[in-house]
Structure formats: C-alpha cells, structure tokens
C-alpha cells in the first residue's frame, strides 16, 4: 500500500508532532511536508521509505488510517454504515 498525504497527516497528528518536527526527522522542509499532506506534491518513494522506517508505519497501519481518513472526510460517518432499526 502507498502512503497518501491524508495518511501522513494522520500519522503525524497521532504522534502529536508539529509539521516542523516531523519534517526535520525526515530531513525535508516543512513547506514540502505541508504540500505532501494537502496533496499538491506527490510523496517520493524515498520519503515514503523514510516515513515507514522512522515512524514504524506498515501496511496494517496504513489500512487502518485509510479507513479513519475516509470516516473523517465523510463527517465522522462511514458511507456504508447501516442505520439501526
């Protein structure tokens, strides 16, 4: 699975790290990280590998955060939620 800007932002947020500190750990600039998180820059394989290694992000974590990102975008409610009868 590939990392997305939304997932990277969730990883960083869960670690309670400001963009500046997260970017510094990856040896990238804060503006570049911001562009990645908001989708105006594509994450390079090199940066993705650094995130996976530095923050122990594996495919299982990416899967869980993908679901979380989807729920957040849907306003806290998954599209396919069944309503209680």
C-alpha positions in Angstrom: 0.0 0.0 0.0 1.1 3.5 -0.7 1.1 6.4 1.7 -1.1 9.4 0.9 -1.0 12.9 2.3 -4.0 12.2 4.4 -2.4 9.2 6.0 0.9 11.1 6.6 -1.1 13.8 8.3 -2.9 11.3 10.5 0.4 9.6 11.4 1.9 13.0 12.4 -1.2 14.0 14.3 -1.3 10.8 16.2 2.3 11.3 17.2 1.3 14.9 18.3 4.2 16.3 16.2 4.1 19.7 14.6 5.0 19.6 10.8 8.3 21.3 11.5 9.5 18.4 13.8 8.1 15.7 11.6 9.8 17.2 8.5 13.0 17.6 10.4 13.0 13.9 11.3 12.7 13.1 7.6 15.2 15.7 6.5 12.7 17.5 4.4 11.4 21.1 4.6 8.2 21.9 6.5 6.6 23.5 3.4 7.4 20.4 1.3 5.7 18.2 4.0 2.7 20.6 4.0 2.4 20.2 0.2 2.5 16.4 0.5 -0.1 16.3 3.3 -2.5 18.5 1.3 -2.0 16.7 -2.0 -0.2 19.4 -4.0 3.0 17.3 -4.1 3.3 13.6 -4.6 5.3 11.7 -2.0 8.5 10.2 -3.4 9.5 6.6 -2.8 12.5 7.9 -0.8 10.4 10.0 1.5 7.8 7.2 1.9 10.5 4.8 2.9 11.8 7.2 5.5 8.4 7.6 7.0 7.9 3.9 7.1 11.2 3.3 8.7 11.4 6.3 11.1 7.8 6.0 12.4 7.2 2.2 12.0 4.4 2.6 9.5 3.5 -0.7 7.9 0.7 -1.8 5.6 -1.6 -2.7 8.5 -1.3 0.8 9.9 -1.9 2.3 6.5 -5.0 0.3 6.1 -6.4 1.4 9.5 -5.6 5.0 8.8 -7.1 4.8 5.4 -10.4 3.8 7.0 -10.0 6.6 9.6 -9.3 9.2 6.9 -12.4 8.1 4.9 -14.6 8.4 8.0 -13.1 11.8 8.8 -13.8 13.0 5.2 -17.4 11.7 5.5 -18.0 13.8 8.6 -17.5 11.1 11.1 -19.8 8.6 9.5 -18.7 5.9 7.1 -20.8 5.8 3.8 -21.9 2.2 4.2 -22.9 2.4 7.9 -26.1 0.6 8.5 -28.7 2.5 10.4 -30.2 1.0 13.5 -33.8 0.0 13.1 
